[in-house]
Structures are given as C-alpha cells and as structure tokens.
Amino acid sequence: MNNDIKVSGLSVLLLRIALSGIFISAGITHLTHPDKIAGRIDNAAYSEFAYFFGDPFILGILTGYILLIAGIMFLLGIYTRWSALVLFIILIPISITIQMGNGLIHGPFWKNIALFGGLLFFILNNPKAYNLYNKTIKF
C-alpha cells in the first residue's frame, strides 16, 4: 500500500529553524560559560553518568562545539539527516544527566522529549525542502 503524505516545504523549513535555535543557543552557552555547565553537571542527580565520559568542564566545551556546529548545519539544511542524528545522540547523555534526576513530571525533561521527536522527524524522513545541501543516504 502506497500512501503518499504531502507536507508543506515551508512548514518543514519553519520546524527546522525553530528546532535548531535551541541547539545553537545551547552551544553558545556551553562555549561562553563552561564553568556554569560544569556546575550544573556537578549538581545534577545523575552527575556520575557524566563523569563516566570525562571532566564536566571539558565535556561542556566539547558539547558546545558539537551543538553549535551541528545546530548551524541543521539550520541551513546541510546534511540535515546527519546533523539531526548528531544532535539526537548528544542530547541523550545531556537528558540523562541533567533532566532525568528531576523526575518525569519536570517540564525541561519533556522539552527534551519534544526535541527528540522533532529530530526524529528529520532523521526518519530526511526532507529536502529548502536545504542548501542534502545528499540522500538511505537508512
């Protein structure tokens, strides 16, 4: 059965712009205030999970670069599927370390769940509307 679903290219562009903003701003914050990021990690309920990956200060800087670069690539539609996948993967340990310790009814935890959903849309569909460069690589 072939059910083609039509989605407005403009709506895809607006979703990508809205979604990328949080990653770009988070990347800038990680790079300009790595000490505050390290403090948030230290005070998180699951801080030991972050320490498994390394020093929180260095992690803040590394994730800042990844969030900023992948966020800009995602915004511009450069390797959209791959940049969404990188953002998805980097969001997993951030969500576990910072958000999960606050409980399942905590708002920022559900914000991250919504971000996962938006990123999954681009990972699974790889829409080409309004992209600068988007080589098709099938999963």
Residue frames as a rotation matrix with the C-alpha (Angstrom) as fourth column:
MET 1
0.584 0.812 0.000 0.00
0.812 -0.584 0.000 0.00
0.000 0.000 -1.000 0.00
ASN 2
-0.551 -0.782 0.290 1.45
0.798 -0.596 -0.091 3.35
0.244 0.182 0.953 -1.03
ASN 3
0.644 0.734 -0.217 0.13
0.765 -0.604 0.224 6.28
0.033 -0.310 -0.950 0.96
ASP 4
-0.396 -0.770 0.500 1.97
0.714 -0.601 -0.359 9.44
0.577 0.215 0.788 -0.03
ILE 5
0.456 0.451 -0.767 1.75
0.834 -0.518 0.192 12.09
-0.310 -0.727 -0.612 2.62
LYS 6
0.092 -0.361 0.928 2.21
0.625 -0.705 -0.336 15.64
0.775 0.611 0.161 1.42
VAL 7
0.360 -0.089 -0.929 3.81
0.823 -0.438 0.361 18.15
-0.439 -0.895 -0.084 3.78
SER 8
0.978 0.016 0.206 4.38
0.110 -0.886 -0.451 21.80
0.175 0.464 -0.868 3.02
GLY 9
0.175 -0.984 0.024 8.06
0.765 0.121 -0.633 22.55
0.620 0.129 0.774 2.40
LEU 10
-0.095 -0.153 0.984 7.61
-0.278 -0.945 -0.173 25.85
0.956 -0.290 0.047 4.22
SER 11
0.806 0.428 0.408 6.37
-0.507 0.145 0.850 24.05
0.305 -0.892 0.334 7.35
VAL 12
0.739 -0.622 -0.259 9.44
0.644 0.765 0.002 21.80
0.198 -0.168 0.966 7.24
LEU 13
-0.145 -0.797 0.587 11.70
0.448 -0.582 -0.679 24.86
0.882 0.164 0.441 6.97
LEU 14
0.179 0.287 0.941 9.94
-0.597 -0.728 0.336 26.59
0.782 -0.622 0.041 9.88
LEU 15
0.989 0.144 -0.040 10.20
-0.067 0.669 0.741 23.44
0.133 -0.730 0.671 12.02
ARG 16
0.393 -0.915 -0.092 13.91
0.818 0.393 -0.420 23.16
0.421 0.090 0.903 11.23
ILE 17
-0.201 -0.438 0.876 14.51
0.025 -0.897 -0.442 26.83
0.979 -0.067 0.191 12.11
ALA 18
0.509 0.494 0.705 12.56
-0.668 -0.290 0.685 26.60
0.543 -0.820 0.183 15.36
LEU 19
0.977 -0.116 -0.182 14.25
0.189 0.866 0.463 23.35
0.104 -0.486 0.868 16.35
SER 20
0.253 -0.963 0.088 17.78
0.714 0.125 -0.689 24.46
0.653 0.237 0.719 15.54
GLY 21
0.308 -0.100 0.946 17.59
-0.280 -0.960 -0.010 27.59
0.909 -0.262 -0.323 17.69
ILE 22
0.912 0.087 0.402 17.79
-0.411 0.152 0.899 25.74
0.017 -0.985 0.175 20.99
PHE 23
0.719 -0.690 0.087 20.87
0.680 0.724 0.117 23.80
-0.144 -0.025 0.989 19.91
ILE 24
0.132 -0.665 0.735 22.68
0.543 -0.572 -0.615 26.88
0.829 0.481 0.285 18.61
SER 25
0.428 0.066 0.901 21.93
-0.527 -0.792 0.308 28.89
0.734 -0.607 -0.304 21.74
ALA 26
0.976 -0.104 0.189 22.91
-0.095 0.581 0.808 25.95
-0.194 -0.807 0.557 23.98
GLY 27
0.507 -0.838 0.202 26.16
0.825 0.404 -0.394 25.57
0.249 0.367 0.896 22.06
ILE 28
0.108 -0.427 0.898 26.98
0.056 -0.899 -0.435 29.25
0.993 0.097 -0.074 22.56
THR 29
0.705 0.218 0.675 26.19
-0.623 -0.264 0.736 28.97
0.339 -0.940 -0.051 26.27
HIS 30
0.918 -0.396 -0.006 28.37
0.367 0.845 0.390 25.87
-0.150 -0.360 0.921 26.63
LEU 31
0.226 -0.889 0.398 31.28
0.828 -0.040 -0.559 27.68
0.513 0.456 0.727 24.98
THR 32
-0.001 -0.215 0.977 30.93
-0.096 -0.972 -0.214 31.01
0.995 -0.094 -0.020 26.77
HIS 33
0.131 0.107 0.986 30.16
-0.962 -0.225 0.152 29.62
0.238 -0.968 0.073 30.25
PRO 34
0.027 -0.136 -0.990 31.70
-0.179 0.974 -0.138 26.14
0.983 0.181 0.002 30.54
ASP 35
-0.923 -0.377 0.078 32.13
-0.117 0.081 -0.990 26.69
0.367 -0.923 -0.119 34.27
LYS 36
-0.366 0.875 0.318 28.36
-0.888 -0.225 -0.401 27.07
-0.279 -0.429 0.859 34.72
ILE 37
0.374 0.446 -0.813 27.75
-0.708 0.703 0.060 23.95
0.598 0.554 0.579 32.63
ALA 38
-0.451 -0.627 -0.635 30.24
0.010 0.708 -0.706 22.02
0.893 -0.325 -0.312 34.80
GLY 39
-0.894 0.166 0.416 28.43
-0.447 -0.259 -0.856 23.31
-0.035 -0.952 0.305 37.90
ARG 40
0.117 0.987 -0.107 25.08
-0.993 0.116 -0.015 22.11
-0.003 0.108 0.994 36.57
ILE 41
0.207 -0.126 -0.970 26.59
-0.318 0.929 -0.188 18.71
0.925 0.347 0.152 35.90
ASP 42
-0.795 -0.594 -0.121 28.11
-0.051 0.264 -0.963 18.57
0.604 -0.760 -0.241 39.39
ASN 43
-0.741 0.559 0.372 24.74
-0.599 -0.299 -0.743 19.43
-0.304 -0.773 0.556 40.98
ALA 44
-0.055 0.747 -0.662 22.72
-0.857 0.305 0.415 17.01
0.512 0.590 0.624 38.83
ALA 45
0.528 0.377 0.761 21.22
-0.755 0.618 0.218 13.90
-0.388 -0.690 0.611 40.39
TYR 46
0.885 -0.192 0.424 22.93
0.318 0.915 -0.249 11.68
-0.340 0.356 0.871 37.81
SER 47
0.681 -0.671 -0.291 26.26
-0.712 -0.701 -0.051 13.52
-0.170 0.242 -0.955 37.67
GLU 48
-0.040 -0.731 0.681 28.16
-0.355 0.647 0.675 10.23
-0.934 -0.214 -0.286 37.89
PHE 49
0.571 0.293 0.767 26.83
0.577 0.521 -0.629 9.37
-0.584 0.801 0.128 34.43
ALA 50
0.972 -0.233 0.032 28.53
-0.153 -0.731 -0.665 12.47
0.179 0.641 -0.746 33.00
TYR 51
0.357 -0.889 0.286 31.75
-0.816 -0.148 0.559 11.73
-0.455 -0.433 -0.778 34.88
PHE 52
0.425 -0.145 0.894 31.83
0.276 0.961 0.024 8.39
-0.862 0.237 0.448 33.04
PHE 53
0.788 -0.043 0.614 32.52
0.608 -0.097 -0.788 10.42
0.093 0.994 -0.050 29.86
GLY 54
-0.178 -0.944 0.277 35.11
0.774 -0.308 -0.553 12.73
0.607 0.115 0.786 31.39
ASP 55
-0.747 -0.214 -0.629 35.69
0.585 -0.662 -0.469 16.02
-0.316 -0.719 0.620 33.15
PRO 56
0.242 0.970 -0.025 32.50
0.851 -0.225 -0.475 18.16
-0.467 0.093 -0.880 33.16
PHE 57
0.228 -0.216 -0.949 34.37
-0.167 -0.969 0.180 21.34
-0.959 0.117 -0.257 32.17
ILE 58
-0.805 -0.569 -0.166 35.90
-0.304 0.156 0.940 19.67
-0.509 0.807 -0.299 29.09
LEU 59
-0.564 0.683 0.464 32.58
0.777 0.629 0.019 17.99
-0.279 0.371 -0.886 28.31
GLY 60
0.342 0.705 -0.622 30.88
0.442 -0.704 -0.555 21.39
-0.829 -0.085 -0.552 28.39
ILE 61
-0.133 -0.486 -0.864 33.31
-0.569 -0.676 0.468 22.79
-0.811 0.554 -0.187 25.84
LEU 62
-0.947 -0.258 0.193 33.21
-0.022 0.650 0.760 19.72
-0.322 0.715 -0.621 23.57
THR 63
-0.272 0.922 0.276 29.42
0.888 0.351 -0.296 19.54
-0.370 0.165 -0.914 23.59
GLY 64
0.225 0.306 -0.925 29.33
0.054 -0.952 -0.301 23.28
-0.973 0.017 -0.231 22.96
TYR 65
-0.610 -0.528 -0.592 31.25
-0.575 -0.219 0.788 22.88
-0.546 0.821 -0.169 19.73
ILE 66
-0.912 0.289 0.292 29.14
0.394 0.816 0.423 19.91
-0.116 0.501 -0.858 18.66
LEU 67
-0.015 0.973 -0.230 25.86
0.771 -0.135 -0.623 21.65
-0.637 -0.186 -0.748 19.48
LEU 68
0.115 0.015 -0.993 26.89
-0.251 -0.967 -0.044 24.83
-0.961 0.255 -0.107 17.69
ILE 69
-0.764 -0.488 -0.423 28.29
-0.520 0.076 0.851 23.22
-0.383 0.869 -0.312 14.54
ALA 70
-0.839 0.497 0.223 25.55
0.543 0.792 0.280 20.59
-0.038 0.356 -0.934 14.15
GLY 71
-0.020 0.865 -0.501 22.90
0.606 -0.388 -0.694 23.18
-0.795 -0.317 -0.517 15.04
ILE 72
-0.125 -0.099 -0.987 24.09
-0.535 -0.831 0.151 25.56
-0.836 0.547 0.051 12.30
MET 73
-0.963 -0.225 -0.150 24.34
-0.251 0.538 0.805 22.71
-0.100 0.813 -0.574 9.80
PHE 74
-0.556 0.826 0.091 20.82
0.778 0.556 -0.294 21.64
-0.294 -0.092 -0.951 10.73
LEU 75
0.055 0.560 -0.827 19.52
0.161 -0.822 -0.546 25.21
-0.986 -0.103 -0.135 10.42
LEU 76
-0.271 -0.272 -0.923 21.00
-0.750 -0.542 0.380 25.62
-0.603 0.795 -0.057 6.95
GLY 77
0.790 0.600 0.125 19.94
-0.415 0.675 -0.610 22.17
-0.451 0.430 0.782 5.77
ILE 78
0.069 -0.841 -0.537 23.46
-0.887 0.195 -0.419 20.87
0.457 0.505 -0.732 5.27
TYR 79
-0.679 -0.213 -0.703 23.44
-0.039 0.966 -0.255 17.10
0.733 -0.145 -0.664 5.75
THR 80
-0.115 0.744 0.659 20.11
-0.825 -0.441 0.354 17.52
0.554 -0.503 0.664 7.53
ARG 81
0.758 0.441 -0.480 19.65
-0.174 0.847 0.503 13.88
0.628 -0.298 0.719 8.46
TRP 82
0.102 -0.825 -0.555 23.20
0.657 0.475 -0.586 13.52
0.747 -0.305 0.591 9.78
SER 83
-0.709 -0.341 0.617 23.20
-0.160 -0.775 -0.612 16.77
0.686 -0.533 0.495 11.73
ALA 84
0.260 0.867 0.424 19.85
-0.803 -0.050 0.593 15.79
0.536 -0.495 0.684 13.30
LEU 85
0.701 -0.051 -0.711 21.32
0.217 0.965 0.145 12.39
0.679 -0.256 0.688 14.20
VAL 86
-0.419 -0.903 -0.092 24.37
0.473 -0.131 -0.872 14.00
0.775 -0.409 0.482 15.84
LEU 87
-0.522 0.300 0.798 22.12
-0.627 -0.770 -0.120 16.36
0.578 -0.563 0.590 17.83
PHE 88
0.600 0.778 -0.188 19.91
-0.500 0.547 0.671 13.42
0.625 -0.309 0.717 18.83
ILE 89
0.386 -0.533 -0.753 22.91
0.542 0.792 -0.282 11.42
0.746 -0.299 0.595 20.07
ILE 90
-0.682 -0.694 0.231 24.43
0.251 -0.519 -0.817 14.34
0.687 -0.499 0.528 22.01
LEU 91
-0.188 0.714 0.675 21.04
-0.733 -0.559 0.387 15.10
0.654 -0.422 0.628 23.60
ILE 92
0.484 0.399 -0.779 20.78
0.082 0.865 0.495 11.60
0.871 -0.303 0.386 25.15
PRO 93
-0.220 -0.584 -0.781 23.53
0.847 0.283 -0.450 11.95
0.484 -0.761 0.432 27.81
ILE 94
-0.869 -0.022 0.495 22.52
-0.131 -0.953 -0.272 15.57
0.478 -0.301 0.825 28.45
SER 95
0.070 0.989 0.132 18.94
-0.605 -0.063 0.794 14.48
0.793 -0.136 0.594 29.13
ILE 96
0.430 0.050 -0.902 20.01
0.456 0.849 0.265 11.59
0.779 -0.525 0.342 31.35
THR 97
-0.500 -0.766 -0.404 22.49
0.750 -0.150 -0.644 13.64
0.433 -0.626 0.649 33.37
ILE 98
-0.980 0.013 0.199 20.63
-0.076 -0.947 -0.312 16.92
0.185 -0.321 0.929 33.78
GLN 99
-0.430 0.900 0.077 16.92
-0.750 -0.404 0.523 16.27
0.502 0.167 0.849 33.26
MET 100
-0.022 0.522 -0.853 16.04
0.000 0.853 0.522 12.76
1.000 0.011 -0.018 34.45
GLY 101
-0.708 -0.343 -0.617 17.03
0.571 0.236 -0.786 13.34
0.416 -0.909 0.029 38.05
ASN 102
-0.912 0.386 0.140 14.30
-0.409 -0.834 -0.371 15.95
-0.027 -0.396 0.918 38.39
GLY 103
-0.447 0.765 0.465 11.51
0.057 0.543 -0.838 13.44
-0.893 -0.348 -0.286 37.78
LEU 104
-0.670 0.212 0.711 9.21
0.726 0.388 0.568 12.55
-0.156 0.897 -0.414 34.93
ILE 105
0.448 0.890 0.091 6.83
0.891 -0.436 -0.123 15.46
-0.069 0.136 -0.988 35.50
HIS 106
-0.053 -0.595 -0.802 9.62
0.339 -0.766 0.546 18.03
-0.939 -0.242 0.243 35.21
GLY 107
0.775 0.520 -0.359 8.99
-0.076 -0.487 -0.870 20.42
-0.627 0.702 -0.338 32.27
PRO 108
0.174 -0.771 -0.613 12.53
-0.928 -0.337 0.161 20.56
-0.331 0.540 -0.774 30.81
PHE 109
-0.589 -0.313 0.745 12.59
-0.145 0.948 0.284 16.76
-0.795 0.060 -0.604 30.63
TRP 110
0.226 0.784 0.578 9.52
0.587 0.364 -0.723 16.85
-0.777 0.503 -0.378 28.38
LYS 111
0.662 -0.147 -0.735 11.04
-0.535 -0.779 -0.326 19.68
-0.524 0.609 -0.595 26.37
ASN 112
-0.438 -0.896 -0.075 13.90
-0.748 0.317 0.583 17.31
-0.498 0.311 -0.809 25.58
ILE 113
-0.373 0.409 0.833 11.42
0.379 0.886 -0.266 14.58
-0.847 0.216 -0.485 24.64
ALA 114
0.735 0.654 -0.179 9.82
0.158 -0.422 -0.893 17.04
-0.659 0.628 -0.414 22.21
LEU 115
0.244 -0.749 -0.616 13.27
-0.862 -0.459 0.216 17.84
-0.445 0.479 -0.757 20.80
PHE 116
-0.654 -0.427 0.624 13.87
-0.181 0.890 0.420 14.12
-0.735 0.162 -0.659 20.29
GLY 117
0.160 0.824 0.543 10.57
0.540 0.388 -0.747 13.93
-0.826 0.413 -0.383 18.38
GLY 118
0.794 0.112 -0.597 11.45
-0.324 -0.753 -0.573 16.86
-0.514 0.649 -0.562 16.14
LEU 119
-0.195 -0.950 -0.245 14.88
-0.863 0.047 0.503 15.45
-0.467 0.310 -0.829 15.41
LEU 120
-0.482 0.082 0.872 13.40
0.148 0.989 -0.011 12.02
-0.863 0.124 -0.489 14.69
PHE 121
0.666 0.742 -0.074 11.16
0.110 -0.196 -0.974 13.62
-0.738 0.641 -0.212 12.05
PHE 122
0.593 -0.498 -0.633 14.26
-0.790 -0.514 -0.335 14.78
-0.159 0.698 -0.698 10.17
ILE 123
-0.483 -0.776 0.405 16.23
-0.674 0.625 0.394 11.58
-0.559 -0.083 -0.825 10.78
LEU 124
-0.299 0.441 0.846 13.45
0.274 0.889 -0.367 9.30
-0.914 0.122 -0.386 9.52
ASN 125
0.665 0.719 0.204 12.13
0.434 -0.148 -0.889 11.45
-0.608 0.679 -0.410 6.67
ASN 126
-0.411 -0.911 -0.021 15.19
0.596 -0.286 0.750 13.45
-0.690 0.296 0.661 5.52
PRO 127
0.657 0.733 0.178 13.00
0.623 -0.395 -0.675 16.13
-0.425 0.554 -0.716 3.89
LYS 128
-0.301 -0.847 0.438 14.81
0.940 -0.186 0.285 18.05
-0.160 0.498 0.852 1.20
ALA 129
0.596 0.617 0.514 12.68
0.695 -0.717 0.056 21.19
0.403 0.324 -0.856 1.25
TYR 130
0.875 -0.202 0.439 14.74
-0.247 -0.968 0.046 24.39
0.416 -0.149 -0.897 1.48
ASN 131
0.708 -0.706 0.023 18.09
0.401 0.428 0.810 22.66
-0.581 -0.564 0.586 2.06
LEU 132
0.462 -0.660 -0.593 21.44
-0.788 -0.612 0.068 24.03
-0.408 0.436 -0.802 0.97
TYR 133
-0.337 -0.564 -0.753 22.96
-0.770 0.625 -0.124 20.58
0.541 0.539 -0.646 0.63
ASN 134
0.097 0.438 0.893 21.39
-0.818 0.546 -0.179 17.25
-0.567 -0.714 0.412 1.49
LYS 135
-0.578 -0.367 -0.729 22.92
-0.723 0.645 0.249 14.17
0.379 0.671 -0.638 -0.04
THR 136
0.526 0.846 0.093 20.50
-0.820 0.475 0.319 11.27
0.225 -0.243 0.943 0.12
ILE 137
-0.737 -0.637 -0.227 21.86
-0.500 0.740 -0.450 8.43
0.455 -0.218 -0.863 2.21
LYS 138
0.261 0.933 -0.247 19.32
-0.520 0.352 0.778 5.73
0.813 -0.075 0.577 2.96
PHE 139
-0.462 -0.269 0.845 18.93
-0.874 0.303 -0.381 4.07
-0.153 -0.914 -0.375 6.34
